[in-house]
Structures are given as structure tokens and as C-alpha cells.
């Protein structure tokens, strides 16, 4: 079942908190350093950006995940600690060490994440002084969610509870992201907790499957971040081992949490006024279906048509055709909302005003049949507005 509130502290054994230390501007003490703590070692897994320019926190966290176990995650917003050289790695490790001292763990048991402006040294001393002042509790989940935000306008929080082997198992998550969103491994930042019992290998397999159907199916602007990171921590506090007959129900719930967070990111995309879902079918493979769906969601021509409610459906089919997926235009079809605009290779007698009205909605569904197979996939995107340009033109000021 869906539950409202608490996110990462919804599962048993997790607390969270945050503080403001002025990471981006010393005069501005908005919440910008967050700490997530487990009361025991957790089986842990992560997925990271595929960008070859990878931020120092991702490098350090990958290294710490080699053991398959974590106790905590420390996060800062306002500064990405990316493109900062060897000093960046030292600064990321210093964050882990400061958090480890607070919770009585080893630095290697702490994951580090950062988000914000690229290419500026991290104010590590201010962060290190602030971390011991955080008092993580079950109730501070909201502060954690707010502290990791940058251009986000609202928190992204999700949770589920499922009964497995006669006992409740909880999954909770929080994410941030509004711009530089076109993940190929994860989303900008997402942290998932569960009180299920998993080993590190199972956690990695479950997370990878959930991410592929959620975070890897969204796009705001076609840019993959240097800092993308999604982590899963499993405390085992429920006593329910995830294997055999309970594997699929658990992964389904995990995927629902990731999907809810991913769609919240698209809905909060920088300057976004509309969200659209692309459903592709008739592909030769799932990979082709995904490629076509994601190309449509990232097409600037499609995004601007939707923003302006321009019923120019040809842009949708053209995007599918350049995606690299096989398309047979003699058998292809396009449907906007409940209006067929192109069917089996021929334009339909369609009502432009009806399509315009659909494009004026806050939520839009576009369906495309590639006409060559039976594989399918979905992707989610948002429109492109002048506000997106303004936000990013002023990001470092």
C-alpha cells in the first residue's frame, strides 16, 4: 500500500536530519547538508552516472560500496564537487570521515553525495563543522528531503508497505532533481531504504531492475549529470529475507517507489508546465522501444510543440524514426490522447482543435506503434519553456 510521509525513515532502523552551513553562500543558511543513518550495517547497492566526467563523491562512494555494506549517507547541496581534481576526492572523503565520527562507524561505511554548481571547491571545513550538529531522528525526514534540493521546487518522497511471509516490509525513498536530467544509470540523487533482508548481490539486482523501469525512463532536458547516484540500503530489521516466492512482490514495490520518485522529478522539471508519457509498442526489442520512447521525450521539437499546444504530431513520428529503433512507416501509427492522427502508414482525418486541447492539459499521453514487432516500453518527459532557459542562465549567480 502507499503511505504518505517519512520517506527514507519509514522503514525500521533509519533516522535522518539536516543543517544549513551556507555551502553555496555562507550568508544563506538554508538546509544544505543532510545525514541518513542506519542503526546497523546495511546491505547496500548503487547505480551511478555513465558520464565520463564523474564527480568526486561518486568516485568515493563507488569505492566504499565495494564491501557491499553501508551505515550512512551524507549529502550536500549547492556544490557538486565535480571537476575539482584530487582535492575533490579528499573533500568527499573528509565528509565521510566527519559523518563516521558522529555515528561511530568507519569512513568506508559512509556514502557521500553532492549536487549543485560544477567546478568550485567544496567548503569542506564548514560542512565538517556542521555534520556533528545534525541530530538524526525518525521525524526529520522532511528536513533531509529539503536539504538535498537545488532548483527543485518541492520534495520528492515515496514509500510502500507490503506483507511478505506474513510480516510487513517497508520501502521508503527520497530524490532530488529538476534539471540536468537524462539518466543512463540513475537519477540526479535518490536514496532508497528498506527493512527487508537482502545480501549485497540481491540488493544490486533488485535496484538495477527498478532503476531501468523508472529513473532510466525519464528526461527533462537530455543532459546526464556528473553526479547521478541512486543508493539502496537494506537494514534487515523486518526479519523478512527477500528470495524465492517473495522476490517479485518486493521488486514490484521497490519499482513503484522508484517510479513515483522519477515521475515527481519530471513533474518538477525546470520550467516545466506539462508532463507527457510516451508509450511505444510494436518494436522489435525492448531496447528499441526504449530508444524510441526516450528520443521522443527528449526531442526539443516535440517538447516545444507540447508547451505551445501546437498539434504538430509529425514531430513525434520523426523523433521515433531517428532514434535508431527499427520503424516501418507503412505500418506505424501515432495516437495523441484519444485521437488517432496516423494509422498504418497513413494520416488520419483528425481534429486539430482536439489535439490542441489535449496538448493544453497538464498530463498528456502519446502512443506510437513502430509496426515491426511486439516489444513495448514507456518513458516520461516534460515540456520546454523559456523559464528553463532563465533558470539555467542564472544558475551560478
N, C-alpha and C positions, 0 to 999 in steps of 0.2 A: 504494500500500500504506500501511497505518497504521504509524506509528513511535512508540515510546514515548520521551518525554523531549525536552528542549531547546526546544520551542515556538517562540518568536519568533527564537531563534538557530539553528534548524535549517536555514533557507535560507542559502546562501552570502552573506557580506558583512555580517552583522549581529552585534552584540555587545550585551550588556545588563549592568546592575548596579544596586545599590540601597544605601541607607544609612538609618539611623534618626536623625532630628533632633528628635523629640518634637513633631510637628505638632499633635496634639490635646492632649498633656500633656507638657510639657518634661521631666518626670521619667521618662517612659516612652520609651525609645529603641528601640522595636520598629521594624522596617523600615517606612518610610513615604514615602520619596522614591525614585523609580525612573527610570532613564535607558536608553532604547533608541537605539542609534546604528548608522547605516549607513556603510559605508566609502566611499560615493559618493552623489551626488544620486539620489534615487528618484522615479519617477513615483508620485504619491500621490493618494488619494481618500478621502473621508469621508462618513459619514451621521451626522446629529445629531438630538437630541431635537426633537419637534414641540411641546413645552411652550412656551407663550409667555413663561413665566418661565424664561429661559435663562441658564445660568451663564457667568461671565466667561471661563473657559477655552474654552468652545465658541465664544464670540464671537471671541476672538483666533485660535483655530485655524482657524475658517472663513476669516478674513481671510488667514492665512498660506497656506492651501490654494489661494488664487486663482491662484497661479503654477503649480499642478499638480505641485509638487516639494517634497520634504522630505528632510532629512538625519537628523532625530532626533525623539524624543518624550520629554518629561519629564512625570512624573506624581507627584502626591502623594495620599496617603490621609489620612483623619482630618478633613479640612476641605474642603467642596465649593466654596468661593469662589463661592457663589451668593447673590444678593440682597445684594451688597456694594458696589453703586454703581460710580461711576467708579474708585474706588480698587481695586476688584476687577480691573478690566481692567488697571490699571497693575501690579498684583501679578502677574497672569498673564503680562504681557509681561516683567516682571523675571525670572520663572522661565525664559522662553525665552532671554532675554539671557544669563543665567548659564550655561545649557547650551551656548549658541552659543559663548561664550568658551572653554569647555572643549574643544570639538571643532573649533574653528577654522572656524566657519560663521557665517552671518548669522542674526539672531534670527528673520527671516521664514522660515528653513528649519527651524524647530523648532515642532512641535505641542505644545500644553500640555493636560493633562487633570487634573482634580481630582475627588475623591469623599469624602464624609463629611458632617459637620454643616453645615446651611444657615444663613446669616445671621451668621457670625462672621468677622471679618477674618483673612486668611491671615498666618501668621507668616513673612513673606517673607524677612526677614533670616536667620533660621535656615535656611530652605530654600536660599537663595542661598549661604550658607557651606558647606552640606553637599554641594551638587552637585559642586564641584570635587574632593571626596574620593571620589567614586564612580569605580571602576576597571572599566569595562565589559569583559567577556570573553565568549567563547562559552559558558563553563561557568556563568555567573552567571544563567542564565535562571530558575532556581528562586527566587533572591532577588528578581528583578523580579516574578515572579508573586505572591510573598508580600507584597511591599511595596505592591501596589495593592489589597489586600484590606481590607474594613471588617468587616462582620458575617459574611463568608464563613467557613466552617469548613475549607475546603480550596481549593487552587489549581485553576484550570481551564485546562488546556493541551491542545493538539491539534496534529497535524501529518500531512501526507501527502507522499508522493513519487510522481510519475507520470513515465513516459517519453514524451516528446513529440519528434517529429522525431529519434528515435534517441538523445536525451540526457535525463538526469534533471532534472526540475524539482521544486523543493521549495516547500512552503507550510507555514507554522507560525503558530500563534496562541495568545494568552493572553487571558483575560477575567476580569472580576470582577463579582459581582452576587449578591445573595441576597434583598434587599428593595427596595421601590420599583421593581418590575419589571413593566412592561406596555408594552414599546417600540412606538413607532409609526414610528421611523426607524432605531433602532439598539438596542443593549442598554446597560446602565449604562456599562461601559467594555469595549472589545475592541480588540485590536491584532493585525493580521494582517500577516505579512511573506511575501515570495516572492522567489525569484531569477529569476523569469520576466521577460521583457522586454515591457513594456506602455507605451503612452502614457497620459497622464492621462485622456483621454476613455474609453479602453478599460478602464482601471482602475475608473473610476466606474461604467461599465455593468456590469462583472463583479461589483463589490461590491454594487451595488443588487439585482441578481438573487439573489445569495447571501443577502443580509440578508432579503429578502422571504420566503424559504422557511425561514429559521432563526430569527433574533432577533425578527423580526416575527410569529412564530408561537408565542411563549411568554408566559406570565404567571405571576407569583407572587401579586400582591396587587391588580392593577388600577391601580396608580399609575405614571404615566410620569414619570421623573426630570427634573430641571432640567439634568442633566449628561450625559445619554446621548450616547455617542460611539463610533463604530466607524471605525477607520482601516485603510487598506491601503497598504503601502509595497512597491514593486516595484523591486528593485535592478538587474535585468537581468543579473546575474553569470553566470547559466547560459548566456547567449547564445541562448536559445530565444525567438523572438518569438511572441507569442500572437495568432494570427489564423487565419482560414480553417479548415482541417481540424482544427487542434488547439484551437480555441476552446472547443468543447463539453466535451472531456475536462478542460481546465483549469478551466472554471467548475464542472464537476461536483465536482472535487477541492476547490475553494475552498468550495463549498456544503457539502461533507462536513465540512470543518474548522469552518465557522461553525455547522453543525448540532450537531456534537459539543460545542462550547463552550456553545451555547444550552441544550441538554438538561442539561448539567452545572450550569448556573445554576439551572434548575428543581429538579433533584435536591438542590441545596444551599439551596433556598428557606428563608427564616427560619422556623424551627419546623416545617418540612415533615417528614413521616414517609412520604409516599407520592407517587408521580408518576403522572399519568394522561395518556394520549394520546387525543385526540378525533379520530376520522376521520369527516368529513362527506362524503356523496355525495348524488346526486340533486338538486343545486342548479341554479338557472337560470344561474348565473355563478360564476366563481372567487371574485369579490368576495363574493357571498352565502355561498358555502361557508365562506370565511374568517371572515366576520362571525359565522356561527352557531357555528363551532368555537371562536372566541375568546370568545364570550359564554358558552358552556358552561364553558370553563376558568376564567372569572373569576366565575362565579356563586357567591356565598357559600353558598347553599343546597346546591349540588352539592358544593362543596369540604368543607363540614362533614358532609354525608352520607357522603362517601368517608372522611373522617377517622374517623367513628364507625362505619363499616361498616354504615350504615343503607341497606337495599335500596330506597330511595325513588327509583325510576327516573323518576317523573313530573317531578321537578325538571329532569332533563336535557332532556326534550322541551319543558317550559315555557320553559327558557332559550333554546332554539333559536327558539321562537315569538316571543320578544320581541327577538330580535337585529336585526330589520329585514330579515332574509332572507325570501324567499317560502317558505312551508311549506303543504303540503296535508295536513292531519291525517288525511284519509281515505285517503291513500296513504303516509303516513310510517311509518317503522319505527325501533326502537331495539334495540340489542344490547349487552349488558354482558358482556365477555369472550366466552365461547362460549354465552351464554344469550340467547335471543330473549325480550324482555319485552313488546314492542309490535310488531305486524306489520301493515302495510297498513291502518292506522287502527283496529286492534283490539288490546286487551290479550291477551297470550298466557297460557296455563296455565303459569306459571313457578314455580320452586322458590326461595322467599325465602332459604332457607339457602344455596343455591348462589350466589346473587348476593352474599349477605353474605360468603361465603368469598372471592369474587373481590375485593370491596372491602377485604378484610383483607390483600391482597397488597401488596408494596412497589411493584409496577408493574402498572398497570391499563390496559386498552384499552376505550374506549367508541365504538360506531359508531352513527351516525344517518343515516338516509336521509330527505331532505326531501320526496321524492316529486314533484318538479316539473321535473327536468331531468337532465343528465348531468355536471355540473361537480362537482369534489371539492376538498377541502383538508384539511390536518391542523393541529392545534395541540396544545401541551403545557402542562399546569398541574400544580399540587401541592395537597395538602390544606391546610386552615386549622386551626391548633391554637391552644391557649391560649399556647403558647410564643411564637408570633408576636406576640401582644399584649404579653407580658412584655418581649421584646427591644426592641420599639419604644417601650414606655413608659419604658424606661431608657436610650434611645439616647444622650442628651446627658450622662448622669451618669457 
